[in-house]
Amino acid sequence: MTLEEFAENLRQDVLVRGSDSPNYEVDVFTEDVIEAMTDAGEADGFILCNSDGRGYKINAYNVASDGDCIDLFVSIYTREVPPQRVPAAEIDRHFNRLRSFFQRALADNFRAGLEESSPEFDAADSIHSSRKEVTRGRLFLLTDGSTSAREYEDVVVEGVKFSHHVWDIERIFRMETSGAVREIINVNFEEFGDRVVCICSSDPAYEYATYVGYFPASLLVRIYEKYGARLLERNVRSFLQARGKINRGIRDTILHEPQRFLAYNNGISATAERIEYEASGGNVVFLSRAIGFQIVNGGQTTASLYTTAKKDKADVSGISVQVKVTVPKDPAAIDQLAPKISLYANSQNKVNTADFSANHPFHLRIEELSRTIWAPAPAGTQIETRWYYERARGSYTDAMARTGTFAERKRWKIQHPLSQKFSKTDLAKFEHTWDQKPHIVSRGAEKNFVEFMAELLEKRPPVPDEAYFRHLIARAIMFRRTEKLVQAQNYGGYRANIVTYSLAWLSHQTAQKIDLDQIWRSQTLPQALDEAIRIISKAAYDHLVEGAQGGNVTEWAKKDRCWEHFRTKTIGISTNLLRPVLTQREIARPGTLAPAGMDNAEAYASLRMVPAEEWFAISGWAKETGNLLPWQRALAHSLGRLAAQNREPSTKQVYQGQKILDEAKRLGFRMN
C-alpha cells in the first residue's frame, strides 16, 4: 500500500464516522490516531477536548494513572489527499498554542471564564487539579499532512518539562503498516553516565544470549524519565493500569530501608534485539547500548523507583537492581520469547500475558466469526456484507491491499464497508455498555479494554458462537446509531459519555430484553428505538452536567455514584413505545430481590423467601438474554426446584444463589 492510498483510507474512515460535521471529523481523526498510538505504546490513552480559542488550542489530553505525566494533543487535520506539506511555522504555532492552554489552565481566572459544562473546562480543571503531581509532560502534534524532520528542544513550562512529538501522515503510516508494535527504543548507557557490568551467558545450543548484572537505580530512573511507559512491554503496562498506583511495599523499602532493596526485590527482566558491549575478559562485559530494549517483567519496580525518586525526593543513589536481559539470536523470535518471559518470570505481582493480549481465544474466535458470517442485506438492497473485526490493528488495510486487482479491491470494500469495521476497544465499549458499566467505559478506550479483559479472564465464559456474534453486532449497531443520534442533538460535548450512559440505562430498564435478533436481521434500529434513545440521551446529558454540580463532568462520569444515580432515574418513555422492540416477554415490573451483604442465617432466610417461580423466571431470562454463566442458569433452575419442594439448599448453593440474585438485580431483572 502506498502512502497516498493509506491517507485516502484514513480520510474515508473519518468521513464515515464523522457524521458530516467538520468539527467532529477532527475528533474522529484525533481519536483514530491516538488509539493507534496507544496500541503501539506511544501514548497511554486520551480524553477528547476540541477547544480552539484565541491564543490557545487543544484536541485531547491525558493524565497518567499515577499523576506524574500529562499528555497534551493538538491536531492539524487538512483532509487533503495526496497529503500536503505542513509548514514548520504552522507546527511551531500549534505547539505554542498547546503550551498556552496548559499555562492558562493553571490560572483560576481562565477556568472561571469557561462554560462549566464544556469539555475544555474539564481539560483545564484536570490540568489544574494534577499540577502538584505532574513533573513531566509530552506535547503531541497530529496531522494528516507531511512535515520536515526536525528536532525540538525540551521546554520547561511552569516547572513541568515538556518534550515535543510530531506525528505526521508518514509516521502514522509507518506505525500502521510496518508491522512493528512500537518504535524501537535504543538505550545508550554511556549517554546516561553509567557503566553497566554484566556476566554474559551464550551457549551455542541455546536460541538466545543472557546478560545478568546490576543496574544502579538512578540509571533506571533516568531511562524511565526519558522513555516513560514506552519502556514497558504492553502487557506489563496494561497490568499497571489495571491494578492502580505503585506498590506501597516497594515505595516503603526505597524510603525507609534502601539498603535492603536488593535483598527484598526480585529485579527486572528485559529483552533486547541486540546488545553492544565492551569485553572485559572471560564472560564479563560492559554494556554500552541496548537496541530494542523492553522491560517485560518488573514494571512495578521501575515505575516505583522513578515515582519515589521524583515525587518523594528519595535518594536512590545507594540502591542497585538485579537485571536479566535476554537477547534472541534471531531478532524475529523476540515476539514469541518476550510474552513467555513476562508470563513465567517470578515477579512481585504476577502478570499473565494472555490476560491482556489480542491473542486471547475470545478475540481469535470473534475474528474467525467475523470472516465467515454474512450480515443480512438491509431493506432495499441485495448486497450482503460482513462486519470486520480488526483484532490486530491495521489488518483491515492489509487484507484489502492483498486482494490484488483494482476491481477485486473495490468488491472487497463493498463486502467489508469501513462503517462495519470494529476494533478490540470498540468491542469492549459495546459489551461494557450493554453490561451496564458506563462509568468504566467513560474512563477511556484503553482503560476500559484492560478492565474488560480482566473480567473476561475471571469469568472464563464459553468460546463465542454464532448467536453471540449476531447479538454483538446488534449491540454495535445500537452503539453506532446512538452516536449519530446524539451527535445530531448538538449537546456541545460529552458525546461518548452520553452514548454509553443512554444505552446502559436502556439495557437496565428493559432487563436486556431488547430484541437483538430483530436488529441483526434489519441491520438498523426500529423507529421506536430511535425515538426512545433521543429521549434517553437528553436525560443522560442533563444528568451528567447537572450531577457534576459545576465541576468536572468527565470525572463525574467515571464514578460509580454517577451510574448508580442514573440507572434508577425515571425517564418519560411509554410502555407502548418500547413494546415493539422487546422480546415476547412482558415488560418487567419491580420485584423483591434480596440485598447483598448478609450473614449465613440471613442469607438462608432471604433465599427461602424467593419463590420457585422467581428462580425459574431468572433461569429463563438468563437463557433468553445470554446473561449469567451456563452453570448459574442451571443453579437458578435447581434452586427453583428446591423451593418448589420446600427443601433446603446447601451452604454453597446459598452463597452462589445470592450472587445470582445480585447480578440479576444489577442487570435490571424484575419479576413479572
N, C-alpha and C positions, 0 to 999 in steps of 0.2 A: 504494500500500500504506500502511495506517495503522501508527502506532507499535505498537498492540496486536497487529496481525497479524504484524509483524516480531518482536515479543517472543515470540509463540507459536511462530513458525517456529524461532527460536533455541532455545527450550525443547525443542521436538521433536527438533531436531538433537542437542542434548546428551543427551536420553533415548536416542536411537538408538545413540549412540556411548558412552554412559556405563555400559554393562553392568550396569544396575540397581544401581549402587553409589553412594550419596550422596557418598562421598569422591572417587570418580573423576569424578562429574558436575562437581564443582568444577574438576578438572583439565581436563576437556573444554571447559568454559566459558572457563577461563583461556587454554587453547591456541587456541581459536577466535578470541577477541578479539585476542590478541597477534599471531596470524598476519595478521589483517586490518590491524592497526596497522602491522606490518612491511611489508605490501604497499603501504600508503599512505605509508610513510616516517616514521611516527610512532614506530617502535621499530626495533631492529636485531637482532631475534632473541631467543631465550629458552631457558632450561632449566627444566623444571618442578620444583618443590620444594614439596610441600604439607606445611608444618610449622606446627602450631598449638600453641604451648606456653604456659606460664604467663608472661604479660607480653610475649610476642612472637608474631609471625605473619608468614609469607612464603609465597607461592604460586609464584613464579618469579623468576628473576634472569638477568642477562646482563652480562658484562664485555666492553666493546668490544674489537675486534681489536687496537687499538693500546694497550689497557690504560688509557686515560685516563679513560673514563667508565664508571660502573656503573649499571645499571638494576635496580630492585627493584620487584616487583609484589605486590600483595595484593588478594584478591578477596572481595567480598560477594555470594554467589550466593543469591538468595531463592527462585528457582523460581516466583515469583508472576506471574500474568497475569490482569488488567492489572497493569502494573508498579506497585509500591508505593513510597511515598516513604521514602528512607533518611535518617534524622535527621542533622543536621550533627554532633551529638555522636558518633554512631557512626562517621562518616567520620574525625573527629579521632582517635578511639580507635584506629582501624585504622592511620592514619598513624603514630601514636605507637608502636604495636606493631611496625610495619615498621622504623622507625628504631631501635627497641630491638634487633631482630635484628641490624642492622648493627653496633651498638655491641658487643653481646655477641660477635659473630663475631671481633672484633679481639682478644678476650681468649683466651689459651691454655686457661684452665680451663673455658671454655664448650664448646669443641670436645672437650676431654677427657671431658666428661660425655655426649657424644653417641655413639650407636651408629656405629661407623666404616663400616658397610656401609649407611648410610642416606643418602638424598638431602639431608637437612638438614645432615648432616656435610659433604657435598660443597659445598653452598652456603656454609657458614661457612668452609670451607677455601679456596674460591675468593676470597671476600672478603678473608680474611686474607692470602692469597698476593699479591693485587693491590694491597694497601694502599699501598705505596710509589709505585705508578704512578698511582693514581686521584687526580684533582684535582677532579672534579665528579661529581654523581650525579643521578638522576631517580627520584622515588618515584611510582609509578602505582597508583591505586586503581581497580579494575574492578568494575562492578556491573551487574546486570540490573534494578536499581531505578532510580528517578529521584531527582535531587538538586537542591538550590537552587544557583544560580550563586554562586560565592564565589571571591575571590582569596586565595591562600595565599602568605605571605612565604617567601622562601628561608631555609633553616635550615642552619647550619654544624654538622656532627656530626663530631667527631674530626678537624677540619681539612678535611673534604670538604663542599663547598657543594651542598646538595640543593635542587632545585626540586620542586614538587608538581603532579601532573596527575590530575584526576578524569575518568574515562571512564565515564559512566553510560549507561543504555539509550538515552537521547535522542541523546547524542553519537555512540554506536556506530551508531545508526540513520541519522544524517546522513551519517556516513562511508560506510556501506554502500550508501546509496540515492541520494545526491546526485549521483553521477557524478564527483565531484571526486577527483582522485588523492590529494590531501593537503589539510590545512587551509592556507589561504593564508598565506604569510609576508609581512608588511608591514615593511619596513626603514625606520625613521625615522633618517636620517643625522644630523640635528641632535641626536637623543637620545644618539648616541654621541660627540658633540662634535667631529665632523669635517665640514668644508665641502668638498664634492667638486666640483671644476671639471671640466666636460666640454665637448666640442665635439659639437653635435647635427647630424646629417645626416638630413634628412627630405624626400626627393624625392617630389613628388606622384604620380609614376609607380610608386613602389615601394609594396609592401604593408606596409612596416614603417618605423620610425624607428630610428636607431642613435645611441647616446651613447658616445663614446670619451674616456677620461681616465685618470687615475692615482689609485688608492686608496692611502692610507697603509697599510702592512702592519698597523699597530696597529688600524686600523679593521676589517680582515678578521678579525683575531684576536678582537676583541670581538664581532663579528657571529657568528662561528663558536661562540664560547663560549656565546652565548645560544641559538642555534638548532641547533647540532650538525649531525649528518648529514642532518637535515631540509632543510638548506640546499642539499644536493647533489641534483641530478636523479637519479632512481633508478638509471639505467644507470651513472652515474659512481660512485654509492655501491656498487653491486654490483661494479664493476670494482675498487674499492679493496679490498673484502673478498676478492675472488678473488686479487689479486696480493700481498696481505700488507701489511707495515708500510710506513711512509713512505719516500719515495725518499731514499736516502742522499746523493745528489748535491745535492739541494735543501737538505738539512739542513747539509751541509758548507759550502755557499755562505753560508747565513744566519749560521753560526757564525764562519767564517774570512774570508769576502770579501763582507760585506754591501753594500759599495759597488759590487759588480759584479752584484748580484742582478738589477737591471733589465735589464742587458745580456744576462745568461745566460737569463733566464726568459721563457717565451712568454706569460705573463699568463693571464688567465681570460676566459672567455666566459660571459655570463649572459643570462637573459631576464627580462622583467617584463611584467605585464599592463597596467600603467600607470605613468608616471613623473610626479612632481610636482617642479617646479623653479622657480627664480627666474632670469628672463632677465637677461643682463648685456651686451646689445648684440651685434649680429651673430648668429653661431650659437654663442656661448659661453653656457653656463648653469651655475647652481649647483644640484646635485641636493639636494632636501630629503627626498623619500620615494620608495621603490620598492614598488609594490603587486604581490604575487605574484612576489617575487624568487626566482630559482633559478639556481644555478651549474650549467651544463650541460657545461662543459669547464674544467678547471683545479682539479678537486677535490684532486688530489695536492698542488698548490701551496698551496691553502687549508689543508688538514689539516696539511701540513708546517710552515707558518708558525705555526699555533696550537700544535702539539705542541712545536716547538723553543722557542717563547717561554715556554711553561708548564713543560715538563719540564727543559729545559736552561737556563732563565732567560736566554735570549738577548735582547739589546737589538735590537728591530726598529724602533726609532723613526726610523732613517735610511733605511729600506727603503720603496720605492714599488713598486706592482704595476700594470702596464697592464691596463685593463679595458675590455671592449666589452659594452654592454648593448643587446640587441635587443628592441624593443617593437613587436609587430604592431599594425597599426591596427584589425584585427578581433581582439579577445581570444580568440575561439573558435579562431583559427588557431594558437594557441601550441602545441597538442599535436602539430600536424604540423610546425611550424617547429623546436621545441626538439630533437627527435631528430636532425634533419638537421644542425643546428649541432653537436651532440655528435659526430656521425659525421665531418663534414668539417673541423671546426676543427683547426688544427695544434697538437698538444699534445706534451708530452714523452713521454707514454705513450698510444698510440693507443687510443681506445675505440670499438669497433664496437657501436652501439646495438642492432642486431638480435641480437647475441650473447646478450643477457640479456632480450630482450623477449618478452612473451606473443604478439607478432605474428609470431614466427618461423614459417616454413612448417610445421615439425613440429607446433607447437601448433594451428595453424589446421586442419591435416589431422585431428588427433586429435579436435578439436571437431566437425568435419564428420562423421566416422565415428560419434561418439557420438550424433549426432542422427538417424542413419539406420539403425543396426544394432540389431535387436531381440535381446535375450538370451532363450535358451530358458526356457520356464516350468519352474520347479522341480517335482520329483516331488510329485504330489498336488494340483497347481493347474493352471489353464488360462490363467493370465494371463502374457503376455509383457511384459517391461519393458525399459527402456533404462538403461544406465549413463551418467549425465550428467557430461560433462567441463566443469567450470567454469573455462574459460580466463580469462575476465575475472571478477574477484571480484564477487559479487552478481548474476551473470547468472541463476542458478537462481531466486532470489527474483523477479527482474524478469520472467523468462519465465512463471513461474506466475501472477504478478499480471496479465499481459497476456492470460490465457486467456478472460477475460470472465465468464460466469455462475458461480455457486457450483457448479453441477453439473459444468461443464466444468473448473473448477479442481480439484474432487475427483477427476475422472477423470485429469487430468494428473498429480496427485500419486501416484495408483496406478501409472501408467505410468512415472513417474520418482521412485521412492522415495528419501527422504532418505538411506537407508543405501547407495544406489548413486551418490551424488554424490561426485566426487573433484576435487581442485584440482591446480594445477601442482606445488605442493610435495609433494602426495600422490604424484603420478606419479613425481617424482624419487626419492622414497623406495622405491616399488615397484621401479623399474628399477635403482637403485644397489644395493639389497639382492640382487636376483637376479643382478646383475653382480658380486656378492661384494665389495662395498665398504662393509661395515657400519661401519667406523671413520669413513668420511666421512658416512654417514647420522647417526651419533652426534654430529656437530658441530652439529646443529640444522637445522631445515627450510630456513631462508634460505640458510645457507652450503652446504648440500647441493644446493639448487637451482642456485646460482651455479656450483658445480663441474660439475653435470650439464649445464648449458648450455654451459660452456666445452668440455667433452668432445664434446658434440653438434656444435659448430661444427668442432672439429678433425677428427672422424671423417667428417663430412659423409655420414651414412647416407642411403639412399634414402628417399623420402617414404613414410610408413607406409601399409600396405594393410590389407585386412580381416583377413587372417590375423594380422598383427601386433597389431591391436586386440583380437582374441579372446584372444590369448596375454597381452596386457597386462592384460585384465580377469581372466584366470585368476590372474595374479600378484597382482592387487589382492584377489581372493577369498582367496588364501593368506595375504596380509598381514593382512587384517582378521579372518580366522578365528583366526590366531595371536595377535592382540591379545587376543581374548576368552579363548582358552585360557590365555594367560599371566596374564591378569587373574584367572582362576578359581583359579590356583595360589597366589595370596596370597603372593607373594615379598616384598611390602612396599616395593618401589621398583624403579626402573630398567626399567620395562616396555618403553619404547621401545628401549632398548639390547638387552634380551633378545630382543625380536621380530626385530630386524634381524640379530643375530648367529645366531640359530637358523636362520632361512631362508637366510642366506648359507652356513652350514655345509651345509645340505641341498642347496643348489644346487651347491656344490663337490663334495661326496661322491658325488652322482649324476651329475656332469658335465652338469648341467642337463637330465637326461633324464626329469624328472617329466612325466607325460602331461598337458600343459596343455589339450589338446583335450577330454579327459575331464572336467576341472574346468569348462571352459566349458559343456559340454553339460549337466552336472548342476547348475551354479551353486552347488556346495558342494564340500567336501573329502571324499574317501573316508575311511571309518573308520580304515583303516590309516595314512593320513597324519596324521590327528588323533592317533593313538597315538604315532606317531614324533615329532611336534612336541612332545608333552608330555615325552617323554624328553629330547629335544634341549634344550628350554628349561631344564630343571633343570641340565643340564650347562653351558649358557650362563650361567645365574645364578651357579653355583659358580665358573666361570672368571672372570667379571667381578669378583666380590667378592674371591675369593682372590688373583687376579692383581694386584689393586691393593695388596695387602700392607698393609692398614690405611690406605692413602692415599685419594686422591680417585678413586672408581670412575668418575665421569662423565668425568674427564680421561683415565683409563686406557683407557676405551672408545674414545676418539678417536684413539688411537695405532696406527700401522701394526703395531707389535710385538704389540699385543693380538690383532689379527686373525690375524697370522702364526702365533702360538702356538695359536690356537683352531682354525684351519681344518684342521690336521693331527691334531687331537685324536681319539682313538679313543672312540667312544660306543657303548654296547651296544645296537645295533639289528640285528636279524637280517635276513639277506638275504630270507627269506620274507616278512617284514613289509612290506618296501619293494617287492618284485617286482610286486604288483598295481597299483602307482601309477606304474610306469615305462613308457616306450615299449617296443616289442618287442625292442630290442637288449638283450643280456645286460648285467648289472651289470658295470661296468668293473673290471679288475684292474690293479695297479700296472704301469707301463711304464717305459721308459727314454728320457725326453725329455732332449735336450741342454741343459746350463746356458747362461745368457747370459754376456756379457762376454768373448768370445773374440776373438783376432786373426783375420785373414783365413785363415791357414793352418789354424788350429784349427777355424774355422767350416766350411771346406771339408771337413776330415776328419770333423767331427762330423756334417755333413749326409749324408756318404757312408755313415755307419753307420745312418742311418734307412732302414729297408726300404720298398720301394714300397707294401707292404700298409698300413704305418702312415700314409703320406701319403694313400692312398685312404680310410683309416678317418677321418682328420681331416677330409677333404673331406666325407665322408658325414655325420659327426657334426655338422659346422658347418651343413650344409644342414638337417639334421633339427631342430637346436635353434635355428636362426636366428642362430648366432654367426658372427663374422668378417664382413667385407665380401664382397660377391659376387666381387670380383677376387681376394681372398685365398683364397676357396674354390676358385676356378679355378686359382690358382697352386699350391695344395696338390695338386690333381689332376695338374697339369703336372709337378710335382716327383716325383710317384709314377711317371709315365710315363718320366721321365728316369732314375730309379733302376732301373726295370724293364729299361731298355735299356742300363744301365751307362754313361750319358752324363753329362758334367759340366754342372752348372748355371752360369749366368753369375754375375758378382760381385753384380749387383743381385738376382738370384734367391736367392743365398745370404743376403744381408742381410735381404730380406723373409721368406725361409723361416725364418730364426732367430726373427724377430719372431712369425711364425705359431706356431712351436713354443712360445715363451714364453707367448703368450696362451692357447693351448690348455691348457698345463700349469696356468696360473693358474686357469683356469675348471674344472679338475678332470678334463680328458680323460685317459684311460689306455687303452692298447691292451688288447684282449680277450686 
